[in-house]
Structure formats: C-alpha cells, structure tokens
Amino acid sequence: MAKMIRLILLIRGRGTSSHWLLHLLVPGQIFYDEGLTAIENRNYGLAIANFVSMFAKQYIFVISLGTDYNAGNKARGVPNTHHTYEW
C-alpha cells in the first residue's frame, strides 16, 4: 500500500493536482500541476522548467496533429500493409 501511495504522489504531485481525466486528455497537464506545486514550495527554477516543458509538449502536440501514420512507419522501415489494387 505504501508503494501505491508513493507512486500516486510521484504521478500527481504533492500539492496542486488536477483531475486524473485532465492528466489523460490535456497535453502537458502534469507539468502544469508540477509547476504550480513548485511555485507553492517557492522553487521557482523548477517551476520555470515545468512550465517550459508544458509549453513544449503542447507545441509538439499541435505541430504533429494530423500527420500521416504511414509516414512514421516508413521512417521506421515498416512495410505498408494497406495495398490498393487496380484491376
């Protein structure tokens, strides 16, 4: 049980924490919570690092939105299994 509590504290932070659904759906939400916790603890350097990480994660999410799934497969060398045949 103690390991479970430590894991929850590690994932959600000790101070400010959002709903678990936000952690799943919003890119950078955990970094945001950790940044607020760092501000509450007056650790401003860590807060800045967390907020920069949050913005970076959101930026990467936005620029990669709508990219082709097969483009990633081609880069990894996975063959295309969706063949179109013309008769």
N, C-alpha and C positions, 0 to 999 in steps of 0.2 A: 504493500500500500504506500509506503514511503517513497518508493521509486516512482510510482504513478504520480504522486503529488509533485515530486521534483521535475518530472517530465512535463506536467501541466504548467508549472511555474516557468520552466525553460521556454516552452512554446508561447505562452500567453503573457509572460512578464509578471512582475510582482506588483506593480502599481496599476497604471491605467491599462485597461484591456477592453477591446470591443467584443461584440457578439461573435461566436465561432463561425457563423454563416458569413459574416463580413471577411473573416480570415480566409475563407474558401473562395469567395467571389471577387473581392477587390484586390487588384494587384498592388502590393506594397503596404497593405493594411497592417501587417505585423511590424514592419519597420516604423510605421507611423506610431503605433502603440508603444514600441520600444523607445522612440524618440521622446514621446510625452513622459514616459517613466523616467528617462534620463534627465529631462528638464525638472521634474519633481524632485529628483535626487541632486540637482544642481551640478550635473555632469554635462556641461554644455558642449564639450568636444564630441562626446558620444552622441549627443542629441543631433548635432550637425551631421555626423556620419550617417546616422539612421535616416534623417530626412533626405540627404543626398541619395542614399540607397533607395528610398521610397520613390523619389522622382525618376531615378534611373530605371527602376523596374517598371514604372508606369510608361515611361518613354519607349522602352523596348517592347512592351505590350502593344502600344499604339502603332509603332512602325512595323511590327510583324503581323498585325491584324490583316487577314485576307491573303497572306502569302500562300502559295501553292504547296500542298502537302507533298506532291511528287517532286518538287524542287529539292526538298530536303532528302528525299530518297535517292535522287540522282547524285547528290553530293556524297552520300554515304555508299554509293555503289550498289544500291538495291535495285534489282530489275523491276521494270514496270509490269505489273500483272494485269492491268486493265488494257487489253488489246481491243482495237476496233478493226473489224474485218470488213473489207469492201468486196461485194460479190459482183 
